[in-house]
Amino acid sequence: MKVRNAVFLACLATGSALADEAVKAHVNEGKGVIKAFFGDLKGELVKGMKQHGPVKTIATCNTVAPSLAEAHSQMSGWQVGRTSLKVRNADNAPDAWETAVLNEFEARKAAGEDPMKIVKAEVVEEKGRKVFRMMKAIPTAEVCTKCHGSDIAQPVTAKLDELYPNDQARGYKVGDLRGAFTLKKPL
């Protein structure tokens, strides 16, 4: 991986056509990491909803989702997470780059872009180091509205209030951008 990153940085420094290939390789790798993380998270959420309903499934997002993000970070070498302009868990609050990208995603959706396909990736400098950053939009699906919608059942609201006293992640409609998967990798 270090050799690939060194080649990536060399390509960026020279401005060669290989830089585009290096970026594409990182984007494709990132998409794979997101797909795996989302697959595991969705599997846990679907299983929880079928077995226990929304109230008990809230615990999945509260405890299992962070554990899955950490596991996928360890397996992939990427820092894996989720964020939103309206967070439920303050630990998922966006940094400045993520906030700018989330606002860009909202503008792209408003301009008619399919939220399922909205992705951004770029190399940024953080603390004097090059870092590859990538985000992929998370559109709100019908099932998401049970805990993130406008008309949430009282037992669900009570559990959310208990676990997330500063919850901002309500009032979404199907198709709204719930947030984004976010990846980061030092180069």
N, C-alpha and C positions, 0 to 999 in steps of 0.2 A: 504494500500500500504506500510506503514511503517513496518508492521509486516512481509510482504513478503520480503522486503528489508533486515530486520534484519535476517530472516531465510537464505536468500541468502548469506549474509556476514558470518553468522555462518558456513554455509556449506563450503564456500570457505576457511575459517580459519581452519576447521578440515580436509579439503581435502576429505571429504566423497563422496560417490556416489551420495548423494543428490545434491552436487554442480553441477554435470552435469545436473540434472533435473532443478535446478534453472536457469542455463544458458539457457537451452532449453526453459524454460518458458519466459524468457526475450527476447530471439530471436523470439519466436512466437508472443509475444506481439508487438515487434518492427516491424515485418513483417506486422502485422495488421495496425499499424500506417502508415507505408510507403504505403501500399495498399490504405488506405483511402485518404491520401494526394495526391498520384499520381492520383487516380480516380477523385478527385475534380479538380486537376490541368489540367489533360487531358481533362476533360469535358469542362472546360473554354476555353482551347486552340482550341478544335474541334469546339465549338460553335462560337468562334471568327473567325476562318478560314472560316467557312461556311457563316457567316453573313457579314464579313467585309474584308476577305483576309488577307494576311500576314502583310502588313504595319500597319494596325490598331491593329492587334493581338499582335504586339510587346508590346503594352501597357499592355497586360495581363501579360507578363513576367516581365515587369517593375514595375507594381503596384499591380496586383492581386496575383501573385505568393508569394511575401513576406507576404501579408495579409493572404493568405491561410496557409502558414507555421506557422505564429503566431497563427492563430486560431487552427490549429492542435496541436501546442505546448500547448496551454491553455487547450484544451479538453483532451489531452492524458497524460500530465505530463512529456512528453519527450521534449527535445529541437530538433525541426525538421527543416531541411534545405536541400539545395542542394549545391554541390561544384564540382569543376573540376580542372584539371591541367591547363586548358585554360579558365579562367573565362571571362564572359561578364561583370558582375557586381562585382566590387571590394569587395562589402559587402559579397560576397559568396566565397572569397578566402579561400583555405584550411589552416587549422593549421598544425602543424608538423605531428601529428598522421594521419590526413586525407591525407596529401601528401604522406606519406609512404604507406598507404592503396591504394590510387589511383595508385601509381607505381606498387604495388603488383597486383592490378586488371589488369593492362596492361600486366604484365608478365603472369598472369594466362590465359588471353585471347590469348596471343601469343602462349601459350602452348596448345591451343585447347579447353579450357574450354568455355562452352556456356555463353556468356555475360549476358543472361537473368537470369542465376542462380548464378552469382558471388555475394557472400555476405561475410562479415567478421564481427565478433562480439567478443569483449573481454572486460575484466575488466581492467581498467588502474587506476593509481593514478595521481590525479591532485590536486595540492595545499594541499597535505596531506589527500585527501579524495578519496575513491573508487568511480569510475564512470564507468557505463556500456556504452560502445561505440559500434555503429553498423553502417555499411554502406552497401548499395546495389547498384550495378552498374546500370547505365542508358545507354543502347545501343542507338546509333543514328538510328532512323527510317527514312523512306523516307520523311515524312512530315517535319521532323526536318531540312532537308537540305535546305528548303526554306529560313531559317534564319541562319543556321549554316554550310551550305555547301560551296563548292568552287565556284559555279556558282550562285550567289545570284543576283536577279533582282535589277536594279539600284534604284528604289524607296525604296526597302527594305534596301539596303545598306545606302542610305541617312538617313533614319529614325534611323537605328542602329548607324550611326556615330553621329547623333544628341544626342541620348539618352546615348550612351556608347562610349565616345571618346577614351577610352583605351581598347576597345573590343579585346579580344584574341580568342573568341569562334567561329572562322570560319575555313573553310577548312576540315570539317568532311565529311566522306563518310558513307553510310548506313553500319551499323554493327560496326563502330568505337565506342569506349567508350566515350560518351559525358561527362560523369561525374558520380556522385553518389548521392543518397539520403544519408543523414547523420543524425544520431540520437545520442542523449546523454542524460543520466539520472543518477543523483547522487544516490548512494546506501546508 
